[in-house]
Structures are given as C-alpha cells and as structure tokens.
Amino acid sequence: MHHTVRHLLRPLRALALASLVFGVLAMLGSGVLGATPRVVVLPTTGVVDNVMSSYLSESIVRAQRDGASAVVIRLDTPGGSLDATRDIVTTLLESPLPVIVWVAPAGSR
C-alpha cells in the first residue's frame, strides 16, 4: 500500500515542478519579473469644476504616455459641478489605465 502512494505521488511532483518551471519562464518572457510598476498619484483638491475635469483627463493621458501602470487620484473636495463630475466619471471609465480614487483625508469635506 505504501509503495502505491509513492508511485502515485511521483507523477504529481513532476507535474507540479513542470508547472512551476513553465510559470517562471512565462513571467520572464512577459517581463513581469524585474519590472517595477509605476503608479502616478494625482492630488486633486478644491471644488469639482471643468478645470479639475481637464486636469484629470490630461494627467491620465500623460501617465499612460509616460508608461505608468496605474493612476491614484487623491481626492479632497467639498463637491461641485454635476456636469464636471459626469465628465470625470466618463474619463475614469474610459481610461486605458487602472484608476484608483482615494478619498483623503478620511471623511473628506
């Protein structure tokens, strides 16, 4: 019985090792190992208006052009224009980069 378990584990170990090797090779080939992701933080304060909307839109385009992996918007605002808010939401939804919105300070205005 003990011999049978050992006999079954040998191919499983080989399969696990092969999976590990192929996974590491795939990561090396895709540039994941050694690559340092760059995240751009956009401090965003004040009233939500067309200026803020343009700032965010242009900054996201610039971040992508500069090779960023993601964008963090550090948001501290009392609110503002509904139209500008809608424009910002559209910009975030259509962004080619992941966008994280961080409301700061906690319980912001």
C-alpha positions as a printed Julia matrix, in Angstrom:
109×3 Matrix{Float64}:
   0.0    0.0     0.0
   2.78   2.43    0.92
   4.52   1.67   -2.38
   1.32   2.57   -4.3
   1.06   6.01   -2.7
   4.69   6.74   -3.56
   4.06   5.54   -7.08
   1.12   7.97   -7.42
   2.95  10.94   -5.9
   5.91  10.76   -8.29
   3.94  11.95  -11.39
   2.16  14.62   -9.32
   5.5   16.0    -8.14
   6.81  16.04  -11.7
   3.68  17.85  -12.87
   3.95  20.42  -10.07
   7.63  21.03  -10.87
   6.92  21.38  -14.6
   4.09  23.84  -13.86
   6.39  25.91  -11.67
   9.16  25.98  -14.29
   6.78  26.94  -17.1
   5.18  29.62  -14.91
   8.54  31.21  -14.12
   9.56  31.07  -17.79
   6.28  32.72  -18.79
   6.85  35.52  -16.27
  10.4   36.05  -17.51
   9.18  36.19  -21.09
   6.47  38.72  -20.29
   8.83  40.97  -18.34
   6.92  40.62  -15.04
   9.98  39.71  -13.0
  12.26  42.66  -12.5
   9.73  45.14  -13.86
   8.93  47.95  -11.47
   5.38  49.18  -11.9
   4.99  52.94  -11.8
   1.9   54.44  -10.22
   1.12  58.13  -10.69
  -0.59  59.91   -7.77
  -2.75  62.9    -8.75
  -3.51  65.22   -5.81
  -6.98  66.61   -6.54
  -8.34  69.3    -4.22
 -10.94  72.03   -4.35
 -14.31  72.39   -5.99
 -15.21  69.93   -8.75
 -15.31  72.02  -11.93
 -14.2   71.96  -15.57
 -10.63  72.8   -14.56
 -10.46  69.7   -12.34
 -12.04  67.61  -15.09
  -9.45  68.77  -17.64
  -6.6   68.28  -15.15
  -7.6   64.67  -14.52
  -8.18  63.86  -18.18
  -4.85  65.35  -19.3
  -2.96  63.79  -16.38
  -4.26  60.29  -17.15
  -3.25  60.66  -20.82
   0.21  61.87  -19.72
   0.57  58.99  -17.23
  -0.19  56.45  -19.94
   2.22  58.12  -22.37
   4.93  58.05  -19.68
   4.44  54.3   -19.13
   2.58  54.29  -15.81
   0.88  51.09  -14.7
  -1.93  52.83  -12.81
  -3.19  56.18  -11.53
  -4.25  57.06   -7.98
  -6.46  60.13   -7.59
  -6.07  61.57   -4.06
  -9.42  63.32   -3.74
 -10.16  66.06   -1.21
 -13.17  68.08   -2.37
 -16.41  69.52   -1.0
 -18.14  68.66   -4.29
 -19.18  70.93   -7.12
 -20.5   70.86  -10.66
 -22.61  67.87  -11.65
 -21.59  68.25  -15.31
 -17.88  68.26  -14.41
 -18.44  65.23  -12.16
 -20.06  63.36  -15.05
 -17.13  64.27  -17.31
 -14.69  62.97  -14.69
 -16.63  59.72  -14.31
 -16.57  59.24  -18.09
 -12.81  59.88  -18.13
 -12.26  57.3   -15.39
 -14.45  54.68  -17.06
 -12.73  55.14  -20.43
  -9.2   55.26  -19.01
  -6.79  52.73  -20.53
  -5.05  52.58  -17.13
  -6.49  51.29  -13.87
  -7.63  54.28  -11.79
  -7.92  54.16   -8.01
  -9.71  57.0    -6.21
  -8.51  57.62   -2.67
 -10.69  59.97   -0.62
  -8.37  61.77    1.75
  -8.26  62.88    4.43
 -10.6   60.3     5.92
 -14.16  61.63    5.89
 -13.14  64.34    3.48
 -15.17  67.52    3.47
